[in-house]
Amino acid sequence: MRWLILLGSALMLVALASCANVMVMPAPVQVEPGVPASSPLAEAVLVQQCRAENCTLYPVALQAGQPLAGLEPLDLKRYSLQAFSPDGRTLAVVSYHDNTTLSDGQLSLVNLQQWQPVTTTLTFDHLGWLLFSPDGAMLLAGSFDQQFNPTSVTFTLVQIARQQIVAQATVPFLPRLVRFTPDGRGVMVYGIDSWQYGAVSDARPHVALLDAADLSLTWQTTLAEVRDGMYLLAPADHPEEDTISWSPAVVAAPDRPALYLVHADEDRLTVVEFDRRRVATVAVAPRLSWVERLLMLTARPAYAKVLNGTSKQAVVSPDGRYLYVVGTTYDYHEQEQTLTPLGLQVVESATGAEVAQLLSAAESVALAPDGERLYLHGWHRDPSKPYAAAWTEVVTTDHLEVIGRIEGYHLTPSRRLDGQPVLLASGVQQNGQTGFGIVDPVTLEMVHTWAGDGGGWWVLPEGMR
């Protein structure tokens, strides 16, 4: 019996020692989403419609597939950015009178329970990001230093209750992704040096962690192994043919302060752990037996097949375990562009192991809130037509089985304003107008369809766009 006690004590000491160097993070902020069922907007979703002179925002009643009666559309002027609060009861909107200068954009807060906008005195120039903190108390706005060829972004932290600016900070690179950490104490930023055409080949992506209380810089590093942007291959006598573009997939982990980057120029995965201040890069490769690994010792590294560039996009499973990645390579030659899809790739986020593949021509992917279905989006590209017809493949995540295909629409899993799940559809029609639809998630049949007057799109919570 004594040896069992000693063994148990030893194991406990080992466990404590292994945890000594691990930073313990506070639990993520939990907010129950949705307006009350008593609200007339409970079963609605939001649509933005744009015509020649202005854009409007209005709720759509899903039972009827039509704008909700008795509520006037909100004027979004010529251009706007929106963000839902975590509880889904407030919509922040910054709208601009002039969509060419993007100056003096005014912030409004829309109460989604009564459809009542409150216009604030706060304005923002050249806004690129707008998002709430996980507890909904703060609003983070990111503004470029100039509209064309920007070099930095200034973040502004607004306290919602007082509608006052409480902090500002400038980041000397151009963000591609901005997210609060799950506990709300930090802001994760990923970006690149320049978005200008023909960026120098030694430009590197960067990540930074800001303190969410005062936007002070907590940590920053350069991702030397990641390539993101436009790179010169040769003297640019024909710029479209002498440059190559890399656009990696970048996605935030749902359960911890981390980012996943699936490289575009080669089969690799970089994980940025902001709590540990650590960056790790691993090869993305099929999980192999020991015999296969032995044979791979003398093999050359595998690189993605690229022509003039590769773009990848990914979503992450609700438990953070898997990345679902799609991508496209493209070749531009003699004013013609050829696109080659890379198919669907399922990657284990912890190891980089490729656990499954599916042949598909998809260029983007969406994931159902419960993580059980993927919606693979693609286009029928016909140069003789003035529009590109959309399509969606519906795929199960457990066996990657294609259980349906919808022509003419991209399907988007989202939520109603009361938080209940819904499956939406949108696509460009032959007359150039936007077609909308509501889909039965089980049968994949269209419940309602209608055409918008001009261009339009769903206004959806973060992560469901």
C-alpha positions as CSV (number, residue, x, y, z in Angstrom):
1,M,0.0,0.0,0.0
2,R,2.9,2.4,0.8
3,W,4.3,2.1,-2.6
4,L,0.9,3.0,-4.1
5,I,0.8,6.2,-2.0
6,L,4.4,7.1,-2.9
7,L,3.6,6.5,-6.6
8,G,0.5,8.7,-6.4
9,S,2.5,11.5,-4.7
10,A,5.2,11.3,-7.3
11,L,2.7,11.5,-10.1
12,M,1.0,14.5,-8.5
13,L,4.4,16.3,-8.2
14,V,5.1,15.6,-11.8
15,A,1.7,17.0,-12.8
16,L,2.2,20.1,-10.7
17,A,5.7,20.6,-12.2
18,S,4.4,20.3,-15.7
19,C,1.8,23.0,-15.0
20,A,4.2,25.4,-13.4
21,N,5.2,27.1,-16.6
22,V,1.7,27.2,-18.1
23,M,-0.1,30.6,-17.9
24,V,-3.6,30.1,-16.6
25,M,-6.1,32.2,-18.6
26,P,-9.4,33.4,-17.2
27,A,-12.5,31.6,-18.5
28,P,-13.9,33.0,-21.8
29,V,-16.7,35.5,-21.4
30,Q,-20.1,33.7,-21.8
31,V,-23.0,35.8,-23.2
32,E,-26.4,34.4,-24.0
33,P,-27.3,35.8,-27.5
34,G,-30.6,36.9,-28.8
35,V,-33.3,39.5,-28.5
36,P,-36.3,38.4,-26.3
37,A,-39.0,36.3,-27.9
38,S,-41.5,39.1,-27.2
39,S,-39.7,41.4,-29.6
40,P,-41.3,41.7,-33.1
41,L,-37.7,41.2,-34.5
42,A,-37.1,37.9,-32.7
43,E,-37.6,35.7,-35.7
44,A,-36.0,38.2,-38.2
45,V,-32.6,38.6,-39.8
46,L,-31.1,41.7,-41.3
47,V,-30.5,42.6,-44.9
48,Q,-28.6,45.5,-46.4
49,Q,-29.8,46.8,-49.7
50,C,-27.8,49.3,-51.9
51,R,-29.1,51.3,-54.8
52,A,-27.4,54.0,-56.8
53,E,-27.5,56.7,-54.2
54,N,-27.8,55.1,-50.8
55,C,-28.0,51.9,-48.8
56,T,-30.7,50.8,-46.3
57,L,-30.9,48.2,-43.5
58,Y,-34.2,46.3,-42.8
59,P,-35.3,43.2,-41.0
60,V,-36.7,40.3,-42.9
61,A,-39.4,38.1,-41.3
62,L,-38.4,34.5,-42.0
63,Q,-41.9,33.1,-41.8
64,A,-43.0,35.3,-44.7
65,G,-39.6,35.8,-46.5
66,Q,-40.4,39.5,-46.7
67,P,-39.4,42.8,-45.0
68,L,-41.0,43.0,-41.5
69,A,-44.1,45.1,-41.8
70,G,-44.5,48.3,-39.8
71,L,-40.7,49.0,-39.5
72,E,-39.0,51.7,-41.6
73,P,-35.6,50.8,-43.1
74,L,-32.6,52.5,-41.6
75,D,-30.6,54.9,-43.7
76,L,-27.0,53.7,-44.1
77,K,-26.1,56.5,-46.5
78,R,-23.5,55.5,-49.2
79,Y,-21.3,53.1,-47.2
80,S,-21.3,51.6,-43.8
81,L,-19.7,49.0,-41.4
82,Q,-21.7,47.1,-38.8
83,A,-21.0,45.0,-35.7
84,F,-23.4,42.9,-33.6
85,S,-23.0,43.0,-29.8
86,P,-22.4,39.6,-28.3
87,D,-25.9,39.4,-26.9
88,G,-27.3,40.2,-30.3
89,R,-29.4,43.1,-29.0
90,T,-27.4,46.0,-30.3
91,L,-26.0,46.8,-33.7
92,A,-23.2,49.3,-34.0
93,V,-23.2,51.1,-37.4
94,V,-20.7,53.6,-38.8
95,S,-22.1,55.2,-42.0
96,Y,-20.6,57.6,-44.6
97,H,-22.2,60.2,-46.8
98,D,-19.4,59.9,-49.3
99,N,-18.1,56.4,-50.2
100,T,-15.1,57.9,-52.1
101,T,-13.5,59.8,-49.2
102,L,-14.8,57.7,-46.3
103,S,-14.4,60.7,-43.9
104,D,-16.5,61.6,-40.9
105,G,-18.3,58.3,-40.6
106,Q,-20.9,58.7,-37.8
107,L,-21.4,56.0,-35.2
108,S,-25.0,54.9,-34.4
109,L,-26.2,52.3,-31.9
110,V,-29.4,50.4,-33.0
111,N,-31.5,48.8,-30.3
112,L,-32.6,45.6,-32.1
113,Q,-35.4,44.9,-29.7
114,Q,-37.4,48.1,-30.7
115,W,-35.6,49.0,-33.9
116,Q,-34.5,52.3,-32.5
117,P,-31.2,53.9,-33.6
118,V,-29.3,56.3,-31.4
119,T,-26.8,58.6,-33.2
120,T,-23.7,59.4,-31.2
121,T,-21.3,62.3,-31.7
122,L,-18.4,60.0,-32.5
123,T,-17.0,59.9,-36.0
124,F,-14.3,57.8,-37.7
125,D,-12.3,58.2,-40.9
126,H,-11.3,55.3,-43.2
127,L,-12.8,52.7,-40.9
128,G,-11.7,49.1,-41.5
129,W,-12.8,47.2,-38.4
130,L,-15.6,47.4,-35.9
131,L,-16.2,44.8,-33.2
132,F,-17.5,44.5,-29.7
133,S,-15.6,43.2,-26.7
134,P,-16.9,39.7,-25.5
135,D,-18.8,41.3,-22.6
136,G,-20.4,43.9,-24.9
137,A,-19.2,46.9,-22.8
138,M,-16.6,48.2,-25.3
139,L,-16.5,48.8,-29.0
140,L,-13.2,48.6,-30.9
141,A,-12.9,50.6,-34.1
142,G,-9.9,50.5,-36.5
143,S,-9.1,53.3,-38.8
144,F,-6.5,53.5,-41.6
145,D,-4.2,56.5,-41.6
146,Q,-5.2,57.3,-45.2
147,Q,-7.6,55.8,-47.7
148,F,-5.2,54.9,-50.4
149,N,-1.9,53.1,-49.8
150,P,-2.3,53.1,-46.0
151,T,0.7,52.3,-43.8
152,S,-0.9,52.0,-40.3
153,V,-4.1,51.7,-38.4
154,T,-5.3,53.5,-35.3
155,F,-7.5,51.5,-32.9
156,T,-10.1,53.4,-30.8
157,L,-11.8,51.9,-27.8
158,V,-15.3,53.2,-27.0
159,Q,-17.2,52.7,-23.8
160,I,-20.7,51.9,-24.9
161,A,-22.6,53.1,-21.8
162,R,-21.0,56.6,-21.9
163,Q,-20.4,56.7,-25.7
164,Q,-16.9,58.0,-24.9
165,I,-13.4,57.2,-26.2
166,V,-11.3,55.7,-23.4
167,A,-8.2,54.7,-25.3
168,Q,-6.4,54.9,-28.7
169,A,-3.3,53.3,-30.1
170,T,-1.6,53.0,-33.5
171,V,-0.3,49.7,-35.0
172,P,2.4,50.2,-37.6
173,F,1.2,47.5,-40.0
174,L,-2.1,46.8,-41.8
175,P,-4.3,44.3,-40.1
176,R,-6.0,41.4,-41.9
177,L,-7.6,40.0,-38.7
178,V,-8.5,41.6,-35.4
179,R,-10.1,39.7,-32.6
180,F,-10.6,40.0,-28.8
181,T,-9.1,37.1,-26.8
182,P,-11.9,34.8,-25.5
183,D,-11.6,36.3,-22.0
184,G,-11.8,39.8,-23.3
185,R,-8.6,41.0,-21.8
186,G,-6.6,41.3,-25.0
187,V,-6.9,42.2,-28.7
188,M,-5.1,39.9,-31.2
189,V,-4.0,41.5,-34.4
190,Y,-2.5,39.9,-37.5
191,G,-1.4,41.9,-40.5
192,I,1.2,42.7,-43.1
193,D,3.5,45.6,-44.0
194,S,1.8,46.8,-47.1
195,W,-1.2,46.1,-49.3
196,Q,0.3,48.0,-52.2
197,Y,0.8,46.3,-55.5
198,G,4.2,44.7,-56.0
199,A,5.3,44.7,-52.3
200,V,8.9,43.9,-51.7
201,S,9.7,40.2,-51.3
202,D,11.2,40.6,-47.8
203,A,8.0,42.0,-46.3
204,R,6.7,39.8,-43.5
205,P,3.5,39.4,-41.6
206,H,3.2,40.5,-38.0
207,V,1.1,39.7,-34.9
208,A,0.5,41.9,-31.9
209,L,-1.3,41.6,-28.6
210,L,-2.9,44.7,-27.2
211,D,-4.2,45.2,-23.6
212,A,-8.0,45.6,-24.0
213,A,-8.1,48.0,-21.1
214,D,-5.9,50.8,-22.6
215,L,-4.7,49.3,-26.0
216,S,-1.1,49.3,-24.8
217,L,1.2,46.9,-26.7
218,T,1.7,43.7,-24.7
219,W,3.6,41.6,-27.2
220,Q,4.6,41.8,-30.9
221,T,6.6,39.6,-33.2
222,T,7.3,39.0,-36.9
223,L,6.2,35.8,-38.6
224,A,9.4,35.1,-40.5
225,E,8.1,31.8,-42.0
226,V,4.8,33.1,-43.4
227,R,4.4,34.8,-46.7
228,D,1.4,37.1,-47.3
229,G,1.0,39.7,-50.1
230,M,2.3,40.4,-53.5
231,Y,6.0,39.5,-54.4
232,L,8.1,40.4,-57.4
233,L,9.5,37.4,-59.3
234,A,11.4,39.4,-61.9
235,P,11.7,43.0,-63.3
236,A,8.1,44.0,-63.8
237,D,7.9,44.5,-67.6
238,H,4.5,42.7,-67.3
239,P,3.5,43.2,-63.7
240,E,0.5,40.9,-63.9
241,E,2.8,38.0,-65.0
242,D,6.0,38.9,-63.1
243,T,4.5,38.9,-59.6
244,I,3.2,36.2,-57.4
245,S,0.5,36.6,-54.7
246,W,0.2,34.6,-51.5
247,S,-2.9,34.8,-49.3
248,P,-2.8,32.3,-46.3
249,A,-5.9,31.3,-44.4
250,V,-6.0,33.1,-41.1
251,V,-8.5,32.0,-38.4
252,A,-8.9,32.6,-34.6
253,A,-9.1,29.6,-32.3
254,P,-12.6,29.5,-30.7
255,D,-11.4,28.3,-27.3
256,R,-8.1,30.0,-26.5
257,P,-6.1,33.1,-27.4
258,A,-4.5,31.7,-30.6
259,L,-4.4,32.1,-34.3
260,Y,-4.0,29.5,-37.0
261,L,-2.3,30.4,-40.3
262,V,-2.5,27.8,-43.2
263,H,0.4,28.8,-45.5
264,A,-0.5,29.6,-49.1
265,D,3.0,29.1,-50.6
266,E,3.6,25.6,-49.0
267,D,1.9,23.0,-47.0
268,R,2.6,24.3,-43.5
269,L,0.6,25.5,-40.5
270,T,1.7,28.2,-38.1
271,V,0.1,28.5,-34.7
272,V,0.4,31.8,-32.7
273,E,-0.3,31.3,-29.0
274,F,-0.7,34.8,-27.5
275,D,-0.9,33.6,-23.9
276,R,2.4,31.7,-24.2
277,R,4.0,34.3,-26.4
278,R,4.9,31.4,-28.7
279,V,4.9,30.8,-32.5
280,A,5.2,27.3,-33.9
281,T,5.2,26.1,-37.5
282,V,4.7,22.5,-38.6
283,A,4.3,20.7,-41.9
284,V,0.8,19.8,-43.1
285,A,1.0,16.2,-44.3
286,P,-1.1,13.1,-44.1
287,R,-0.8,11.1,-40.9
288,L,1.7,8.3,-41.7
289,S,2.7,5.0,-40.3
290,W,6.3,4.5,-39.0
291,V,7.2,2.7,-42.3
292,E,5.9,5.7,-44.3
293,R,7.8,8.1,-42.1
294,L,11.0,6.2,-42.6
295,L,10.6,6.4,-46.3
296,M,9.9,10.1,-46.0
297,L,13.3,10.8,-44.4
298,T,14.9,11.3,-47.8
299,A,12.0,12.9,-49.5
300,R,12.0,16.6,-50.4
301,P,9.5,18.9,-48.7
302,A,6.1,19.2,-50.5
303,Y,5.1,22.7,-51.7
304,A,1.7,23.8,-52.8
305,K,1.2,23.9,-56.6
306,V,1.3,27.5,-57.6
307,L,1.2,29.5,-60.7
308,N,0.8,33.2,-60.2
309,G,-0.6,32.8,-56.8
310,T,-2.6,30.9,-54.2
311,S,-5.3,32.0,-51.9
312,K,-6.6,29.9,-49.0
313,Q,-9.6,30.2,-46.7
314,A,-10.5,28.2,-43.6
315,V,-12.9,27.7,-40.8
316,V,-12.3,26.0,-37.4
317,S,-14.4,23.4,-35.7
318,P,-16.3,24.6,-32.5
319,D,-13.9,22.6,-30.3
320,G,-10.9,24.0,-32.1
321,R,-9.6,20.6,-33.1
322,Y,-9.9,20.7,-36.9
323,L,-9.3,23.3,-39.6
324,Y,-11.3,22.9,-42.8
325,V,-9.3,24.5,-45.6
326,V,-10.1,25.3,-49.2
327,G,-8.0,27.2,-51.7
328,T,-7.4,28.2,-55.3
329,T,-4.3,28.8,-57.4
330,Y,-4.5,31.1,-60.3
331,D,-2.4,31.8,-63.4
332,Y,-2.6,35.2,-65.2
333,H,-1.2,35.0,-68.8
334,E,-1.9,37.2,-71.8
335,Q,-4.8,38.9,-70.0
336,E,-6.5,35.6,-69.2
337,Q,-6.7,34.1,-65.8
338,T,-6.9,30.3,-65.1
339,L,-8.1,29.1,-61.7
340,T,-7.3,25.7,-60.2
341,P,-9.2,24.6,-57.1
342,L,-7.2,22.8,-54.4
343,G,-10.1,20.9,-52.9
344,L,-11.1,20.6,-49.2
345,Q,-8.4,19.7,-46.7
346,V,-9.1,18.7,-43.1
347,V,-6.1,19.5,-40.8
348,E,-5.6,18.7,-37.2
349,S,-4.9,22.0,-35.5
350,A,-2.6,20.6,-32.8
351,T,-0.3,18.6,-35.1
352,G,-0.8,19.8,-38.6
353,A,-1.7,16.3,-39.7
354,E,-4.0,16.1,-42.7
355,V,-6.7,13.7,-41.7
356,A,-9.0,13.9,-44.8
357,Q,-9.4,15.3,-48.2
358,L,-12.3,15.9,-50.6
359,L,-12.2,16.8,-54.2
360,S,-14.1,20.1,-54.7
361,A,-14.0,23.2,-56.8
362,A,-15.0,25.3,-53.7
363,E,-13.3,28.7,-53.2
364,S,-14.7,29.4,-49.7
365,V,-16.2,27.5,-46.9
366,A,-18.7,28.0,-44.0
367,L,-19.4,25.8,-41.0
368,A,-22.8,25.2,-39.3
369,P,-22.9,26.5,-35.7
370,D,-23.1,22.9,-34.4
371,G,-20.0,21.9,-36.4
372,E,-21.8,19.0,-38.2
373,R,-22.0,20.4,-41.8
374,L,-19.8,22.3,-44.1
375,Y,-21.1,24.6,-46.9
376,L,-18.6,24.7,-49.8
377,H,-19.1,27.7,-52.0
378,G,-18.0,28.0,-55.7
379,W,-18.9,29.8,-59.0
380,H,-19.7,28.8,-62.5
381,R,-17.3,31.0,-64.4
382,D,-18.4,31.7,-67.9
383,P,-16.7,34.7,-69.7
384,S,-19.8,35.0,-72.0
385,K,-22.0,35.9,-69.1
386,P,-22.0,39.2,-67.2
387,Y,-22.4,37.4,-63.9
388,A,-21.1,34.3,-62.2
389,A,-23.7,31.8,-61.0
390,A,-23.1,30.6,-57.4
391,W,-23.3,27.0,-56.1
392,T,-23.1,25.3,-52.7
393,E,-22.1,21.8,-51.8
394,V,-23.4,20.6,-48.4
395,V,-20.9,18.2,-46.7
396,T,-21.0,16.3,-43.4
397,T,-18.0,16.8,-41.2
398,D,-17.9,13.3,-39.8
399,H,-17.4,11.4,-43.2
400,L,-17.1,14.3,-45.7
401,E,-20.2,13.0,-47.5
402,V,-21.8,15.4,-50.0
403,I,-25.5,15.3,-49.1
404,G,-26.7,18.1,-51.3
405,R,-25.9,20.7,-53.9
406,I,-27.7,24.0,-54.5
407,E,-27.4,25.9,-57.7
408,G,-27.6,29.6,-58.0
409,Y,-27.0,30.4,-54.3
410,H,-24.4,30.5,-51.6
411,L,-25.8,29.0,-48.4
412,T,-24.8,30.7,-45.1
413,P,-25.5,29.2,-41.7
414,S,-26.4,31.9,-39.2
415,R,-28.8,32.8,-36.4
416,R,-32.0,34.8,-36.2
417,L,-32.0,37.9,-33.9
418,D,-33.4,35.7,-31.1
419,G,-30.3,33.4,-31.4
420,Q,-32.0,30.4,-33.1
421,P,-30.1,28.9,-36.0
422,V,-31.2,29.5,-39.6
423,L,-29.9,28.7,-43.1
424,L,-29.8,31.6,-45.5
425,A,-29.2,31.8,-49.3
426,S,-28.0,34.6,-51.6
427,G,-26.9,34.8,-55.2
428,V,-26.5,37.3,-58.1
429,Q,-29.3,36.9,-60.7
430,Q,-29.0,37.4,-64.4
431,N,-30.4,40.9,-64.2
432,G,-27.7,41.8,-61.7
433,Q,-30.0,42.0,-58.7
434,T,-29.4,39.9,-55.5
435,G,-31.6,36.9,-55.0
436,F,-32.3,35.9,-51.4
437,G,-33.7,32.7,-49.9
438,I,-34.4,30.8,-46.7
439,V,-33.5,27.1,-46.7
440,D,-34.8,24.2,-44.7
441,P,-31.6,22.9,-43.1
442,V,-32.8,19.3,-43.1
443,T,-34.3,18.9,-46.6
444,L,-32.2,21.7,-48.2
445,E,-35.3,22.9,-50.0
446,M,-36.0,26.7,-50.5
447,V,-38.7,27.8,-48.1
448,H,-38.9,31.4,-49.5
449,T,-37.1,33.2,-52.3
450,W,-37.3,36.8,-53.4
451,A,-35.2,39.4,-55.4
452,G,-33.8,42.5,-53.9
453,D,-34.0,45.9,-55.6
454,G,-30.3,46.3,-56.6
455,G,-27.3,44.8,-54.8
456,G,-27.7,43.5,-51.3
457,W,-26.4,41.0,-48.7
458,W,-27.2,39.6,-45.3
459,V,-25.9,41.5,-42.2
460,L,-24.8,38.7,-39.9
461,P,-23.0,38.2,-36.6
462,E,-19.2,37.9,-36.6
463,G,-18.1,34.5,-37.8
464,M,-21.2,34.0,-39.9
465,R,-20.5,36.2,-42.9
